[in-house]
């Protein structure tokens, strides 16, 4: 069976609610069959709107959405065969767990014994066998969430949409549910489109992540790619922690450029979205890529003063003033215990060109 | 399980020290509710008790004619009673006639059998000139009721202190001279029709209210705030307007030369000289009561619909249910508590409705409460009015009980 790389396709989709502001602008997005794609972005970035258009609860103002090659804009939600998990689970409170799961099967007129088998399978997938007769109100948040997942899968949909399904759970439960959903996805190979504003969740679960901002996909790539090689400063800022230096490109040759900071220092960086001399830029550097007192020679080496030390258990966060940026963060693993990390001390910090990326100016 | 007593730190059993600690709070709480409790006791529970009591109380006549009833106790009821009984009646009635206290007696006995009133009135006038001895003849000469054994039987039947005859009358039954329960004669059966009409009106008003309220309540619960507030005011404005004003407005609208009839004629539905009667019949009662009771259905429905998350309908649709199936299987069942609360409220209010049917109902649209009012104010048969009231109260309680059995009262949601 060959995989369809354009199983779900947003083709130049615009969406406006009031005729004044475009919530989604010219969205172009292909999702392959069996993929787990997360739409990640701050609230108001248009990600939920995209999900609702795919589910059929909103219609695109312009453009078309294709499901397995067929345009679906004119198909009502109940004929799309798309499973959905809602933010607040949306379990039917007057039905038992069994009846909740049986609902999509009954409306499809699936015979009872076959339906029972499917329900049993779906419940075992989320390890909730024996809960058939319970009412949703008698279940904990995590259990309700599992029932919602089971219900969205029980009728073997082509695509399952999940709209911030873990938002209401506490931290530990959320983490274990992340793995559980990921494993379910791996075991049945259904296409999942997942919406969240929690970047850890997105990084943990997805095969690819689409970062939304301002109605547009800023970057669509795998989690590691997204973290290691953000293509613009929004993505760099939004995913993970980030140290930045604002400046102007003073020299550019191939894979290296010199960026002149406001205080006159020139640092070396890798040009990503800058092309010529004189352009404004923001250099982005992950905290864990900057080393203190480096033994090897590094491309950039500067001295900074420690402003704040916060103990985090497995690592220590150190805020230093480096090159007149007093928000420069370092993460130091706790094994290096003999280092002289004390408030007010000066330390050497170094990093390589490939880790400091010259992106578009903020 | 062990029943070992747990002691608090000062050695007193825990249960006792807990009670002690809570007693003060309990007393405070009771003092707070005491004014309301007294108010309800005095203005609500005691009048209802008095009403129930009055409906079976028949002591007035028993106390006024003690000698007569004592004499009649031995009478077999086949032939006219003997001289001693007439004498006993003379002994009872003469002081009443002198003291001018016999009026209540006419009324009470006339309920028992018509003819008593005129007979007693005449006797009242003549009894003062009665000579001693031979009372039987003198009575028989005064008025023909004293020759009639049926009147004596009727009189004897009023002897017990307590009577349920008013309740029988309320359902078109009566006691025959031999104290068997029999049907009223066909031409005097009016209460069964009245009860049925009251139930019918209440039932259909509830249905109409439900049909009209459901979409409005849904709109109220789903529209954006600025529109739903406006709509809410439209629903509540009539609710805040005086009942009398609203009913009178309906009288203006529904009268034969009124705007609604004008419209019907203008649309050519009827000729100008054949305008339909929209008022002083059951149609007027239906229309006005439905409008007036509408908010009592809208508000409980609204408060329940407000709590139903819109994502439930979406979930239903995304799982493959057509909008209709999603409505029928998901939305509608979730609104049942609101429907129950609204229907119960409207039905119970409608069953006892008074002003509106009195003003726009006419003869064919008047309900049981209008009859109760008639017996309170015009016929002055308070005992019967009380009996009808008690029957209405029982009926409402039975409906409430049935509802609790079928739907469960904890399924009701008023907000």
HADDOCK unambig.tbl for C-alpha pairs under 7 A between the chains (distance, minus, plus):
assign (segid A and resid 77 and name CA) (segid B and resid 317 and name CA) 5.99 0.50 0.50
assign (segid A and resid 77 and name CA) (segid B and resid 318 and name CA) 5.49 0.50 0.50
assign (segid A and resid 78 and name CA) (segid B and resid 317 and name CA) 4.71 0.50 0.50
assign (segid A and resid 78 and name CA) (segid B and resid 318 and name CA) 5.12 0.50 0.50
assign (segid A and resid 78 and name CA) (segid B and resid 319 and name CA) 6.43 0.50 0.50
assign (segid A and resid 78 and name CA) (segid B and resid 320 and name CA) 4.08 0.50 0.50
assign (segid A and resid 78 and name CA) (segid B and resid 321 and name CA) 5.61 0.50 0.50
assign (segid A and resid 78 and name CA) (segid B and resid 322 and name CA) 5.83 0.50 0.50
assign (segid A and resid 79 and name CA) (segid B and resid 320 and name CA) 6.18 0.50 0.50
assign (segid A and resid 81 and name CA) (segid B and resid 320 and name CA) 6.62 0.50 0.50
assign (segid A and resid 82 and name CA) (segid B and resid 318 and name CA) 6.38 0.50 0.50
assign (segid A and resid 83 and name CA) (segid B and resid 318 and name CA) 6.27 0.50 0.50
assign (segid A and resid 83 and name CA) (segid B and resid 319 and name CA) 6.21 0.50 0.50
assign (segid A and resid 84 and name CA) (segid B and resid 318 and name CA) 6.50 0.50 0.50
assign (segid A and resid 90 and name CA) (segid B and resid 311 and name CA) 5.90 0.50 0.50
assign (segid A and resid 90 and name CA) (segid B and resid 312 and name CA) 5.09 0.50 0.50
assign (segid A and resid 90 and name CA) (segid B and resid 315 and name CA) 6.41 0.50 0.50
assign (segid A and resid 92 and name CA) (segid B and resid 312 and name CA) 6.67 0.50 0.50
assign (segid A and resid 92 and name CA) (segid B and resid 330 and name CA) 6.86 0.50 0.50
assign (segid A and resid 94 and name CA) (segid B and resid 334 and name CA) 6.90 0.50 0.50
assign (segid A and resid 104 and name CA) (segid B and resid 319 and name CA) 5.01 0.50 0.50
assign (segid A and resid 104 and name CA) (segid B and resid 320 and name CA) 5.80 0.50 0.50
assign (segid A and resid 107 and name CA) (segid B and resid 320 and name CA) 6.46 0.50 0.50
assign (segid A and resid 107 and name CA) (segid B and resid 321 and name CA) 5.84 0.50 0.50
